[in-house]
Each structure stands twice: as C-alpha cells, then as structure tokens.
Amino acid sequence: MIITRADIEAAHARIAPHIRRTPVLNVENAFGHDGPVSLKLEFLQHAGSFKTRGAFNTLLSKEVPAAGVAAASGGNHGAAVAYAAKQLGVTARIFVPEISSPAKIAVIRSHGAEVVIGGARYADAQAACDLHVAESGALRVHPFAAESTVMGQGTAALEWEQDAPALDTVLVAVGGGGLISGVASWWAGRVKVVGVEPEGSRALHAALEAGRPVDVEVDSVAADSLGAKNTGDLVFSVCRETVDHVALVTDPAIRDAQRLLWRDYRIASEPGGAAALAALVSGAYKPRSGERVGVLLCGANVELAKLAEITHP
C-alpha cells in the first residue's frame, strides 16, 4: 500500500483540532434501494467540502516558506486551502479556471486568499500555479497528486467507519481522485469502494481502462469540481489496487440527485457533491438486495440561483 491506515490515522490526529467531524445520516429504504444507506455529510466540513482535510494535513506536515502557499482549483480545493491558510496565519494565492462558479470564488476570497482567474479548464489553472511556485518558492498544495492530500482525505473514511454501521460498499465521487484514493486506502480489502464520475469527465475510468493515466476531455455540469483532465500517477497507482470499479453518471442524473437532496432533505448540493448519490438513484450502481451502501456527499458550494432554477423550473 502506498498510503497506509497508519498514515491516515496519523493525519487524523494532526488535523483533528482544525476540522469538523462531519455527521452521518443513516436511512432505510431510500433512493430506490431496499437496504440501509449511510450518508457521510462531508459538505458540512469547513469551507464547504472534504478538501479542508487534505489542505490542513499538507500545511501542518510541510514547512511553509515565506512566500506562503499556492494551489490550483476548480473552487473547492482553493476554498479549503484558503481557509486552512487563514487559520494557520499564512498567505495563499489560488489559481482558478474561468469555469469556476462565482459562489466558489467568493468563498475563496472570503478567507482572505488572493484569487487569480485564467484559463478555460482546471489544467490551465494548474499550469499557472506551477509557474508561480517555480518563480516564488511558494508551497504547492496539490488537490490530488500528493500523498499528504490523499492521507488527509482518507480521514473522512476513518471517521465514517467509527460512526456508521458496517458498510458493504461506498460510493465516492471522483474529480482528480484524491478523495477516493484516501477512502480506498483506508478500506482496502474490507469494503468495496466504487468511484462515480460524470460521463463527460471520466479521468479515473479512462485510466483504469487504459492501464495508465491518460488525458480526457472534460464537459460536464460538475466540471468545476469533477473536472480533472488526468489523474496522475499517484491516484492511478492507488486506485488500480483498491477501487472496485468506476460507475459513470449522466448530467441529467446529477441534476436529479441535486433536486432529490433539496426536496427530501433540504440539502443544497453542488453537482459534484450529488454525483455519488446520482449513481445509486439512477441505477448506474445497482446494489444487491439488503446491501449496506454508503454515499459520500462531498460538497455544498453551489450557486443558489442555479439550484433554484433546477429545483423550481
């Protein structure tokens, strides 16, 4: 194992004073399934997504130079790094692509970080971030291609196992793959871990199919959070050994899951945050009768005007 359970336990001890222990909601006979479903409400994390875990673990386990920290993000990772940097008293510069939602950019700025907007997609923002790091000496906080990030994200699974009944399968949305790499590293060989990607943004699905990381085109309503062009070597190496498979969901299925979460639970979820549930509701993942299924609801940085459009057309 590249990332061990001991690594994740150490990360949790390191970041516990700085993060929220997000709750679990257990429901029965919901979402078209006749068995129990456990929802890990990670959208309640500081800055609105699970990414705060990896951000704190990186900043607390690395030496932060005078130039501060820098990150590229579709939005949620940037918000998390900005929040962690503010809490720890360091400066942050966040690079975001033009597709990032105004809601996410506003969250980043609210935590005091400098925001640099440019490039059509996440990969463009990452290239700009890498150039800044090379020129300034700032610490790069990568959203998925870093062991410290993956270890931090894996702490969500550690808590989940402690707080929820035993699970057979967990569904986890995949962008770059840092979250699923951490979750799968924690549960490797004990719980089936299934990735969920939009049909139009399938970097992990394509990598597992090709047997290596490959570039993909990105076109999805969830592209600002699940829009990585390539998983990179670390995520691929972890996931090929620990992830059962990747289920693909359509954009309409993601929107349906957003509507359901708002209608039945008053959860305001961004598209990427609803993607894992979309796999269960749409049948992209079909559990056996009575299977104990976990769904990680990972992000809530949604533009409320857009949520209103799809929930009250």
RAHU-V226518 format. One record per backbone hydrogen bond with DSSP energy under -1.0 kcal/mol. CO is the residue of the C=O (numbers start at 1). NH is the residue of the N-H. If there is no record, write none. Layout:
BEGIN
CO&NH, CO&NH
END
This chain:
BEGIN
4&8, 5&9, 6&10, 7&11, 8&12, 9&13, 10&14, 11&15, 12&16, 15&18, 20&22, 23&41, 25&39, 27&37, 30&33, 36&293, 37&27, 38&295, 39&25, 40&42, 40&297, 41&44, 42&45, 45&48, 48&300, 49&52, 50&53, 51&55, 52&56, 53&57, 54&58, 55&59, 56&60, 57&61, 58&62, 65&68, 68&139, 69&93, 70&141, 71&95, 75&79, 76&80, 77&81, 78&82, 79&83, 80&84, 81&85, 82&86, 83&87, 84&88, 85&90, 91&69, 92&114, 93&71, 94&116, 95&73, 96&118, 97&100, 101&105, 102&106, 103&107, 104&108, 105&109, 106&110, 108&111, 108&113, 109&112, 114&94, 116&96, 119&98, 121&125, 122&126, 123&127, 124&128, 125&129, 126&130, 127&131, 128&132, 129&133, 130&134, 131&135, 132&136, 133&137, 139&70, 144&146, 146&150, 147&151, 148&152, 149&153, 150&154, 152&155, 153&156, 154&158, 155&159, 156&160, 157&161, 158&162, 159&163, 160&164, 168&192, 169&294, 170&194, 171&296, 172&196, 177&181, 178&182, 179&183, 180&184, 181&185, 182&186, 183&187, 187&190, 187&191, 192&170, 193&244, 194&172, 195&247, 196&174, 197&249, 198&201, 200&219, 202&206, 203&207, 204&208, 205&209, 206&210, 207&211, 207&212, 220&223, 222&225, 222&226, 229&216, 232&236, 233&237, 234&238, 235&239, 236&240, 238&242, 239&243, 245&195, 247&197, 249&199, 250&254, 251&255, 252&256, 253&257, 254&258, 255&259, 256&260, 257&261, 258&262, 259&263, 260&264, 261&265, 261&267, 262&266, 267&269, 270&274, 274&278, 275&279, 277&281, 278&282, 279&285, 288&291, 292&168, 292&169, 293&38, 294&171, 295&40, 297&43, 298&50, 299&270, 300&302, 303&307, 304&308, 305&309, 306&310, 307&311, 308&312
END
